[in-house]
């Protein structure tokens, strides 16, 4: 029987966070300006609470880990290997035939690459992108430099490591500007306050991020168009974009900006009171869909993504798709009420949650010559078609 190692990071017990939405959620028109009260302030979070609440946002809950284990168990015997300090010894002792990696890591700018790097050290096959791609994509600036070099559109940007260099680094960028921590995922450090309409606000918000997230800040020109998140499955020329997920920012609370912030992802959008924030498949023209898919697949290949990824795209003022970020370790929450975008896109393509995970593992196994058990469908999922049973 195939031995599958499940590498993961499990969230600690959640701390109490405010979860209630403002009562009114009307349709919005123009963007909020800096003099308007952003809805997140109504929760009364201190700076310490704001930065602490998202510390483990990228890690997975026990429910998700159990769901992944159940899905993969149809392809072999699954052994959990939590990515703690004991991970190297356990990996070497267990020596699975292949590792299914969803571990995000915790320390350092290379944290997402730790598990695959150790797998490579011990010569153990694993799913997903390699250590270089994981580190490259976590560094938003390096990823954007690579995209720009290959002619793939992405917003014009600068990196600020200390406040004294802010003016020099950003003088040629046009307002409004959007800023974010350089090495984070899961919308960590992203609030409505990160959209800067003037230089004074840019200065104060950059200072806040530098002091509280202890890493450089990415400053990029804000794109005013629609936003999409795009799941990709497969490898090489056979990689395929799943049905596009369009962002419905009109569903956000009154005064919220049209950005997918930490509040939008984890506070305002709750399973017990979900927001209709996603539209999948996105209702757009076939021409725009094709343009987005071309840019997404170009980014996927240029950055070296493997097996699966989720890529965020936003339209510029002329309606052209630009790459915002590439996530080669996409979120995979099992409950549809949690609005996890990759499973949502897969469902729209007729691919169930178990089949999505099995498909990723099958792509990885095929790349590395690993044989999996045949108690589930063995043909990787094809977007637009149900999962096929095969050996």
MOSULKA-V978870 format. One record per residue. RES is the residue in one small letter. SS is DSSP state (2 for helix, 1 for strand, 0 for the rest). PHI is phi in degrees with one decimal (none if undefined). D_FIRST is the distance of its C-alpha to the first C-alpha in Angstrom with 2 decimals. Layout:
res=RES ss=SS phi=PHI d_first=D_FIRST
res=RES ss=SS phi=PHI d_first=D_FIRST
This chain:
res=x ss=0 phi=none d_first=0.00
res=x ss=0 phi=-64.6 d_first=3.79
res=x ss=1 phi=-99.2 d_first=6.29
res=x ss=1 phi=-108.2 d_first=9.37
res=x ss=1 phi=-87.4 d_first=12.68
res=x ss=1 phi=-102.3 d_first=15.42
res=x ss=1 phi=-95.8 d_first=18.75
res=x ss=1 phi=-154.0 d_first=21.79
res=x ss=0 phi=-119.0 d_first=25.34
res=x ss=1 phi=-99.8 d_first=26.42
res=x ss=0 phi=-60.0 d_first=30.01
res=x ss=0 phi=-70.2 d_first=32.29
res=x ss=0 phi=-56.5 d_first=34.22
res=x ss=0 phi=-66.7 d_first=36.43
res=x ss=0 phi=-83.9 d_first=40.12
res=x ss=0 phi=-71.6 d_first=42.67
res=x ss=0 phi=-128.7 d_first=43.60
res=x ss=0 phi=-65.8 d_first=46.16
res=x ss=0 phi=-126.5 d_first=44.65
res=x ss=0 phi=-80.7 d_first=47.67
res=x ss=0 phi=-81.7 d_first=48.78
res=x ss=0 phi=-57.9 d_first=52.43
res=x ss=0 phi=-62.3 d_first=54.02
res=x ss=0 phi=-92.3 d_first=55.12
res=x ss=0 phi=-131.6 d_first=52.74
res=x ss=0 phi=-79.9 d_first=55.15
res=x ss=0 phi=-68.6 d_first=54.82
res=x ss=0 phi=-104.1 d_first=55.50
res=x ss=0 phi=-107.6 d_first=57.69
res=x ss=0 phi=-73.9 d_first=58.30
res=x ss=0 phi=-62.8 d_first=56.32
res=x ss=0 phi=-67.7 d_first=57.29
res=x ss=0 phi=-104.0 d_first=59.46
res=x ss=0 phi=-58.3 d_first=59.48
res=x ss=0 phi=-82.9 d_first=62.33
res=x ss=0 phi=-90.8 d_first=60.31
res=x ss=0 phi=-78.6 d_first=58.38
res=x ss=0 phi=-65.6 d_first=54.61
res=x ss=2 phi=-61.9 d_first=52.88
res=x ss=2 phi=-63.4 d_first=50.55
res=x ss=2 phi=-68.3 d_first=53.65
res=x ss=2 phi=-67.9 d_first=54.22
res=x ss=2 phi=-84.4 d_first=51.32
res=x ss=0 phi=67.8 d_first=53.27
res=x ss=0 phi=-76.0 d_first=50.51
res=x ss=0 phi=-79.8 d_first=51.68
res=x ss=2 phi=-58.9 d_first=50.62
res=x ss=2 phi=-62.6 d_first=48.44
res=x ss=2 phi=-68.0 d_first=46.75
res=x ss=2 phi=-61.8 d_first=46.34
res=x ss=2 phi=-82.6 d_first=44.45
res=x ss=2 phi=-77.7 d_first=42.53
res=x ss=0 phi=-66.0 d_first=41.24
res=x ss=0 phi=-106.1 d_first=38.98
res=x ss=0 phi=-58.9 d_first=37.70
res=x ss=0 phi=-110.6 d_first=34.13
res=x ss=0 phi=-61.3 d_first=34.29
res=x ss=0 phi=-81.6 d_first=31.39
res=x ss=0 phi=-77.4 d_first=28.93
res=x ss=1 phi=-103.4 d_first=26.79
res=x ss=0 phi=-80.2 d_first=27.50
res=x ss=2 phi=-56.6 d_first=25.29
res=x ss=2 phi=-64.6 d_first=25.31
res=x ss=2 phi=-64.5 d_first=23.98
res=x ss=2 phi=-60.9 d_first=21.24
res=x ss=2 phi=-65.1 d_first=20.12
res=x ss=2 phi=-65.7 d_first=20.34
res=x ss=2 phi=-64.5 d_first=18.21
res=x ss=2 phi=-59.1 d_first=15.48
res=x ss=2 phi=-63.3 d_first=15.76
res=x ss=2 phi=-65.8 d_first=15.70
res=x ss=2 phi=-76.0 d_first=12.63
res=x ss=0 phi=-64.5 d_first=10.61
res=x ss=0 phi=-77.9 d_first=10.77
res=x ss=0 phi=-113.0 d_first=8.71
res=x ss=0 phi=161.0 d_first=5.81
res=x ss=1 phi=-87.3 d_first=6.63
res=x ss=1 phi=-98.3 d_first=10.10
res=x ss=1 phi=-120.1 d_first=12.28
res=x ss=1 phi=-74.3 d_first=15.93
res=x ss=1 phi=-131.7 d_first=17.92
res=x ss=1 phi=-67.2 d_first=21.50
res=x ss=0 phi=-81.9 d_first=23.66
res=x ss=0 phi=-101.6 d_first=26.23
res=x ss=0 phi=-63.8 d_first=27.94
res=x ss=0 phi=-86.1 d_first=25.12
res=x ss=2 phi=-56.2 d_first=22.57
res=x ss=2 phi=-58.4 d_first=22.90
res=x ss=2 phi=-65.4 d_first=22.41
res=x ss=2 phi=-67.2 d_first=19.38
res=x ss=2 phi=-61.0 d_first=17.77
res=x ss=2 phi=-66.4 d_first=18.58
res=x ss=2 phi=-72.4 d_first=17.39
res=x ss=2 phi=-78.6 d_first=13.95
res=x ss=0 phi=44.9 d_first=13.46
res=x ss=0 phi=-64.6 d_first=10.69
res=x ss=0 phi=-68.5 d_first=9.53
res=x ss=1 phi=-158.0 d_first=11.88
res=x ss=1 phi=-107.8 d_first=14.37
res=x ss=1 phi=-94.3 d_first=15.77
res=x ss=1 phi=-101.8 d_first=19.36
res=x ss=0 phi=-126.3 d_first=22.01
res=x ss=0 phi=-79.3 d_first=23.90
res=x ss=0 phi=-90.7 d_first=27.59
res=x ss=0 phi=77.0 d_first=28.81
res=x ss=0 phi=-136.2 d_first=32.18
res=x ss=0 phi=-104.6 d_first=34.50
res=x ss=0 phi=87.4 d_first=36.10
res=x ss=0 phi=-76.3 d_first=36.36
res=x ss=0 phi=-105.6 d_first=33.08
res=x ss=2 phi=-60.7 d_first=31.09
res=x ss=2 phi=-72.8 d_first=28.75
res=x ss=2 phi=-93.8 d_first=27.82
res=x ss=2 phi=-61.0 d_first=26.92
res=x ss=2 phi=-63.6 d_first=23.16
res=x ss=2 phi=-63.0 d_first=22.62
res=x ss=2 phi=-64.6 d_first=25.11
res=x ss=2 phi=-68.9 d_first=23.26
res=x ss=2 phi=-61.8 d_first=20.00
res=x ss=2 phi=-63.0 d_first=22.13
res=x ss=2 phi=-59.3 d_first=23.72
res=x ss=2 phi=-91.2 d_first=20.53
res=x ss=0 phi=70.7 d_first=19.25
res=x ss=0 phi=-106.9 d_first=16.28
res=x ss=1 phi=-60.2 d_first=15.90
res=x ss=1 phi=-151.0 d_first=16.90
res=x ss=0 phi=-89.7 d_first=18.16
res=x ss=0 phi=85.4 d_first=21.85
res=x ss=0 phi=-73.2 d_first=24.97
res=x ss=0 phi=-82.3 d_first=25.64
res=x ss=2 phi=-57.3 d_first=27.78
res=x ss=2 phi=-63.7 d_first=30.99
res=x ss=2 phi=-63.4 d_first=30.70
res=x ss=2 phi=-62.9 d_first=29.81
res=x ss=2 phi=-69.4 d_first=32.84
res=x ss=2 phi=-60.1 d_first=35.04
res=x ss=2 phi=-72.7 d_first=34.47
res=x ss=2 phi=-72.5 d_first=35.05
res=x ss=0 phi=-89.1 d_first=38.40
res=x ss=2 phi=-58.5 d_first=40.12
res=x ss=2 phi=-70.9 d_first=43.02
res=x ss=2 phi=-62.5 d_first=41.08
res=x ss=2 phi=-62.8 d_first=39.03
res=x ss=2 phi=-67.9 d_first=42.33
res=x ss=2 phi=-62.1 d_first=43.90
res=x ss=2 phi=-63.9 d_first=41.14
res=x ss=2 phi=-60.9 d_first=41.55
res=x ss=2 phi=-62.1 d_first=45.32
res=x ss=2 phi=-58.9 d_first=45.21
res=x ss=0 phi=-92.4 d_first=43.37
res=x ss=0 phi=75.6 d_first=45.81
res=x ss=0 phi=-93.0 d_first=43.50
res=x ss=0 phi=-64.8 d_first=45.71
res=x ss=0 phi=-152.8 d_first=45.29
res=x ss=0 phi=-57.6 d_first=48.05
res=x ss=0 phi=-61.3 d_first=50.45
res=x ss=1 phi=-149.4 d_first=49.71
res=x ss=1 phi=-148.9 d_first=50.59
res=x ss=1 phi=-116.9 d_first=49.06
res=x ss=1 phi=-116.2 d_first=51.17
res=x ss=0 phi=-98.3 d_first=50.43
res=x ss=0 phi=-146.3 d_first=53.67
res=x ss=2 phi=-61.7 d_first=56.28
res=x ss=2 phi=-64.5 d_first=59.05
res=x ss=2 phi=-95.4 d_first=57.40
res=x ss=2 phi=-57.6 d_first=56.89
res=x ss=2 phi=-62.9 d_first=59.99
res=x ss=2 phi=-64.6 d_first=59.62
res=x ss=2 phi=-76.0 d_first=55.97
res=x ss=2 phi=-116.3 d_first=56.49
res=x ss=0 phi=-62.2 d_first=60.07
res=x ss=0 phi=-96.2 d_first=59.05
res=x ss=0 phi=-96.5 d_first=56.66
res=x ss=0 phi=-92.1 d_first=58.15
res=x ss=0 phi=-69.2 d_first=58.15
res=x ss=0 phi=-76.0 d_first=56.40
res=x ss=1 phi=-118.7 d_first=53.60
res=x ss=1 phi=-118.4 d_first=50.22
res=x ss=1 phi=-124.3 d_first=48.75
res=x ss=1 phi=-159.7 d_first=45.40
res=x ss=1 phi=-59.6 d_first=43.66
res=x ss=0 phi=-73.2 d_first=42.31
res=x ss=0 phi=-121.5 d_first=38.85
res=x ss=0 phi=-131.0 d_first=37.66
res=x ss=0 phi=-133.7 d_first=35.52
res=x ss=0 phi=54.7 d_first=35.33
res=x ss=0 phi=61.4 d_first=39.13
res=x ss=0 phi=-64.4 d_first=39.73
res=x ss=0 phi=79.6 d_first=43.42
res=x ss=0 phi=-108.7 d_first=44.36
res=x ss=0 phi=-132.3 d_first=47.18
res=x ss=2 phi=-60.3 d_first=50.11
res=x ss=2 phi=-66.9 d_first=52.15
res=x ss=2 phi=-79.2 d_first=50.34
res=x ss=1 phi=-87.7 d_first=52.34
res=x ss=1 phi=-113.3 d_first=55.54
res=x ss=0 phi=-90.1 d_first=58.65
res=x ss=0 phi=-144.7 d_first=60.93
res=x ss=2 phi=-70.9 d_first=60.94
res=x ss=2 phi=-65.1 d_first=61.79
res=x ss=2 phi=-67.3 d_first=58.72
res=x ss=2 phi=-58.2 d_first=56.60
res=x ss=2 phi=-64.0 d_first=57.96
res=x ss=2 phi=-68.3 d_first=57.35
res=x ss=2 phi=-74.1 d_first=53.83
res=x ss=2 phi=-63.1 d_first=52.77
res=x ss=2 phi=-59.5 d_first=54.23
res=x ss=2 phi=-61.0 d_first=52.21
res=x ss=2 phi=-68.0 d_first=48.87
res=x ss=2 phi=-61.2 d_first=49.66
res=x ss=2 phi=-77.4 d_first=50.66
res=x ss=2 phi=-105.5 d_first=47.89
res=x ss=2 phi=-110.0 d_first=44.79
res=x ss=0 phi=53.8 d_first=45.77
res=x ss=0 phi=-160.8 d_first=44.78
res=x ss=0 phi=-60.4 d_first=46.57
res=x ss=1 phi=-115.3 d_first=47.40
res=x ss=1 phi=-88.4 d_first=46.80
res=x ss=1 phi=-115.4 d_first=49.89
res=x ss=1 phi=-137.3 d_first=49.71
res=x ss=1 phi=-67.0 d_first=52.01
res=x ss=0 phi=-76.3 d_first=51.28
res=x ss=0 phi=-96.7 d_first=50.45
res=x ss=0 phi=-87.8 d_first=52.16
res=x ss=0 phi=-85.6 d_first=50.11
res=x ss=0 phi=-67.3 d_first=47.26
res=x ss=1 phi=-121.8 d_first=43.80
res=x ss=1 phi=-138.6 d_first=40.37
res=x ss=1 phi=-123.6 d_first=36.79
res=x ss=1 phi=-129.5 d_first=34.49
res=x ss=1 phi=-83.9 d_first=30.72
res=x ss=1 phi=-128.2 d_first=29.16
res=x ss=1 phi=-125.6 d_first=25.81
res=x ss=0 phi=107.2 d_first=24.68
res=x ss=0 phi=-140.9 d_first=25.84
res=x ss=2 phi=57.3 d_first=28.92
res=x ss=2 phi=-70.5 d_first=31.11
res=x ss=2 phi=-93.9 d_first=28.58
res=x ss=0 phi=-62.2 d_first=28.60
res=x ss=1 phi=-132.4 d_first=30.13
res=x ss=1 phi=-86.3 d_first=32.14
res=x ss=0 phi=-73.2 d_first=31.38
res=x ss=0 phi=-50.6 d_first=34.45
res=x ss=0 phi=-69.8 d_first=36.76
res=x ss=1 phi=-101.8 d_first=37.37
res=x ss=1 phi=-92.9 d_first=41.09
res=x ss=1 phi=-86.3 d_first=42.56
res=x ss=0 phi=-102.0 d_first=45.19
res=x ss=2 phi=-69.8 d_first=47.16
res=x ss=2 phi=-64.3 d_first=49.85
res=x ss=2 phi=-79.6 d_first=47.69
res=x ss=0 phi=-72.5 d_first=48.11
res=x ss=0 phi=-60.0 d_first=50.81
res=x ss=0 phi=-55.7 d_first=54.40
res=x ss=0 phi=89.9 d_first=55.13
res=x ss=0 phi=-71.8 d_first=51.53
res=x ss=0 phi=-80.7 d_first=51.15
res=x ss=0 phi=-77.8 d_first=48.94
res=x ss=0 phi=-136.0 d_first=46.15
res=x ss=0 phi=-92.3 d_first=42.65
res=x ss=0 phi=-83.2 d_first=43.41
res=x ss=2 phi=-62.1 d_first=41.61
res=x ss=2 phi=-61.4 d_first=43.83
res=x ss=2 phi=-62.9 d_first=42.96
res=x ss=2 phi=-81.5 d_first=39.22
res=x ss=2 phi=-121.0 d_first=39.01
res=x ss=2 phi=-106.9 d_first=42.41
res=x ss=0 phi=-77.3 d_first=44.11
res=x ss=0 phi=-98.6 d_first=41.05
res=x ss=1 phi=-121.0 d_first=39.52
res=x ss=0 phi=-55.5 d_first=37.30
res=x ss=0 phi=-77.7 d_first=40.21
res=x ss=1 phi=-149.7 d_first=42.64
res=x ss=0 phi=-69.5 d_first=40.92
res=x ss=0 phi=-93.3 d_first=42.95
res=x ss=0 phi=-85.4 d_first=43.01
res=x ss=0 phi=-89.4 d_first=42.44
res=x ss=1 phi=-115.5 d_first=40.03
res=x ss=1 phi=-126.4 d_first=40.67
res=x ss=1 phi=-142.0 d_first=37.73
res=x ss=0 phi=-69.4 d_first=38.21
res=x ss=0 phi=-62.8 d_first=41.19
res=x ss=0 phi=-87.8 d_first=44.39
res=x ss=0 phi=-134.5 d_first=45.67
res=x ss=0 phi=-68.7 d_first=47.07
res=x ss=2 phi=-62.8 d_first=44.92
res=x ss=2 phi=-66.4 d_first=46.69
res=x ss=2 phi=-67.6 d_first=45.74
res=x ss=2 phi=-57.9 d_first=42.15
res=x ss=2 phi=-63.8 d_first=41.93
res=x ss=2 phi=-64.4 d_first=43.60
res=x ss=2 phi=-64.7 d_first=41.19
res=x ss=2 phi=-61.3 d_first=38.12
res=x ss=2 phi=-62.9 d_first=39.58
res=x ss=2 phi=-64.4 d_first=40.20
res=x ss=2 phi=-63.5 d_first=36.77
res=x ss=2 phi=-67.3 d_first=34.91
res=x ss=2 phi=-61.2 d_first=37.31
res=x ss=2 phi=-65.1 d_first=36.57
res=x ss=2 phi=-57.0 d_first=32.78
res=x ss=2 phi=-76.6 d_first=32.95
res=x ss=2 phi=-62.6 d_first=35.73
res=x ss=0 phi=-84.8 d_first=34.04
res=x ss=0 phi=80.8 d_first=30.76
res=x ss=0 phi=-68.1 d_first=28.57
res=x ss=0 phi=-134.8 d_first=25.06
res=x ss=0 phi=72.8 d_first=22.71
res=x ss=1 phi=-163.3 d_first=24.95
res=x ss=1 phi=-170.8 d_first=28.16
res=x ss=1 phi=-128.9 d_first=31.15
res=x ss=1 phi=-124.8 d_first=34.61
res=x ss=1 phi=-94.4 d_first=37.92
res=x ss=1 phi=-130.3 d_first=40.95
res=x ss=1 phi=-137.6 d_first=44.59
res=x ss=1 phi=-86.9 d_first=47.60
res=x ss=0 phi=-82.8 d_first=50.67
res=x ss=0 phi=-62.4 d_first=54.23
res=x ss=0 phi=-94.0 d_first=54.26
res=x ss=0 phi=84.3 d_first=51.08
res=x ss=0 phi=-90.5 d_first=48.93
res=x ss=1 phi=-72.6 d_first=45.30
res=x ss=1 phi=-123.0 d_first=44.59
res=x ss=1 phi=-81.5 d_first=41.36
res=x ss=1 phi=-88.9 d_first=41.54
res=x ss=1 phi=-149.7 d_first=38.15
res=x ss=1 phi=-124.2 d_first=34.65
res=x ss=1 phi=-117.8 d_first=31.69
res=x ss=0 phi=-79.3 d_first=28.43
res=x ss=0 phi=-119.9 d_first=26.76
res=x ss=0 phi=-73.1 d_first=27.89
res=x ss=0 phi=-67.3 d_first=28.15
res=x ss=0 phi=-139.3 d_first=25.75
res=x ss=0 phi=-66.1 d_first=27.29
res=x ss=0 phi=-79.0 d_first=25.90
res=x ss=0 phi=-79.5 d_first=29.22
res=x ss=2 phi=-54.6 d_first=31.46
res=x ss=2 phi=-67.0 d_first=34.44
res=x ss=2 phi=-81.2 d_first=33.43
res=x ss=0 phi=58.7 d_first=34.31
res=x ss=0 phi=-75.2 d_first=31.42
res=x ss=2 phi=-71.7 d_first=32.29
res=x ss=2 phi=-66.1 d_first=29.09
res=x ss=2 phi=-60.1 d_first=27.60
res=x ss=2 phi=-62.9 d_first=31.15
res=x ss=2 phi=-64.4 d_first=31.37
res=x ss=2 phi=-64.1 d_first=28.03
res=x ss=2 phi=-60.8 d_first=29.25
res=x ss=2 phi=-65.3 d_first=32.44
res=x ss=0 phi=-92.6 d_first=30.49
res=x ss=0 phi=82.9 d_first=28.75
res=x ss=0 phi=-110.8 d_first=25.42
res=x ss=0 phi=-73.0 d_first=24.16
res=x ss=2 phi=-60.0 d_first=22.86
res=x ss=2 phi=-60.1 d_first=19.17
res=x ss=2 phi=-65.3 d_first=19.55
res=x ss=2 phi=-60.5 d_first=21.32
res=x ss=2 phi=-67.3 d_first=18.61
res=x ss=2 phi=-62.6 d_first=15.89
res=x ss=2 phi=-61.7 d_first=18.44
res=x ss=2 phi=-58.7 d_first=18.95
res=x ss=2 phi=-65.1 d_first=15.35
res=x ss=2 phi=-66.3 d_first=15.29
res=x ss=2 phi=-58.9 d_first=18.56
res=x ss=2 phi=-65.2 d_first=17.35
res=x ss=2 phi=-64.2 d_first=14.29
res=x ss=2 phi=-63.8 d_first=16.74
res=x ss=2 phi=-61.6 d_first=19.25
res=x ss=2 phi=-113.9 d_first=17.16
res=x ss=0 phi=69.9 d_first=15.25
res=x ss=0 phi=-97.3 d_first=11.71
res=x ss=0 phi=-89.9 d_first=9.46
res=x ss=0 phi=-105.5 d_first=7.99
res=x ss=0 phi=-67.4 d_first=6.59
res=x ss=0 phi=-111.3 d_first=9.96
res=x ss=0 phi=-81.2 d_first=10.80
res=x ss=0 phi=-134.0 d_first=13.52
res=x ss=0 phi=-56.7 d_first=16.11
res=x ss=0 phi=-108.3 d_first=15.14
res=x ss=0 phi=-88.9 d_first=18.71
res=x ss=0 phi=-53.8 d_first=19.90
res=x ss=0 phi=-62.1 d_first=22.59
res=x ss=0 phi=-112.6 d_first=26.07
res=x ss=0 phi=-53.9 d_first=28.92
res=x ss=0 phi=93.4 d_first=31.22
res=x ss=0 phi=-128.9 d_first=28.75
res=x ss=0 phi=-63.4 d_first=26.25
res=x ss=0 phi=-61.5 d_first=22.54
res=x ss=0 phi=-99.3 d_first=21.73
res=x ss=0 phi=-83.7 d_first=18.93
res=x ss=0 phi=-160.4 d_first=17.38
res=x ss=0 phi=-114.4 d_first=14.41
